[in-house]
């Protein structure tokens, strides 16, 4: 009986791992791709972040740069930590200890900046009535989901790699992540990861599924062209000598009469 019970529990655990770490990620990625195609074909005019700067700018002036700068740093850190194998960084001479120390502290700074900016943006949306009334249903889903994903990631890093004994996610979570895109899923690589890392991974999958239907689509329309466009030349109007009317004030005559 004990053997049968153990076998049933193992089968259930294996099925749950396949559902959580194979089926759910692939469904979310499919929704991410198909949703973007649908959004672009059906709602090109809504492909924007719908700025509310005219309604309130004091919190936006600080919150938006902090959030975006922190987000770019966090994304870069995730690309390095999840997509780049540890063997590659060792091959270029980056020691594992140096990598983890740099990743933890740089990630902490980026996370604090992102959370601070996101908190200011959320407070701005909740406390400013005109902005709160303009919040649509997609924002009501996006902001809590994004906040939960960010907070889980920071909590996992702080609990295990700042105040804890350390956890090498590159040998577990990263292996699972790369296996999804290589079409060789390895659910066992993340099945034994700490709960905070698992929760962070699941909420990130849900965030990717919600991405095409929220204001996050404006990421793909970032004005990169502004970085390489020609300079704008501003010319000052010439000042006429004293006593001489300016060109704008001179009456333009047509047929002997002012126009």
Buried (B, 14 or more C-beta within 10 A) or exposed (E): EEEEEEEEEEEEEEEEBBEBBBEBBBEBBEBBEEBBEEBEEEEEEEBEEEEBEEBBEEBBEBBBEBBBBBBEBBEEBBEBBBEBBBEEBEEEEEEEEEBBEEBBEBBBEBBEBBBBBBBBBBEBBEEBEEBEEEBEEBBEBBBEBBBBBBBBBBBBBBBBBEEEEEBEBBEBBBBBBBBBEEEEBBBBBBBEBBEBBBBBBBBBBBBBBBBBBBBBBEEEEEEEEEEEEEEEEEEEEEEEEEEEEEEEEEEEEEEEEEE
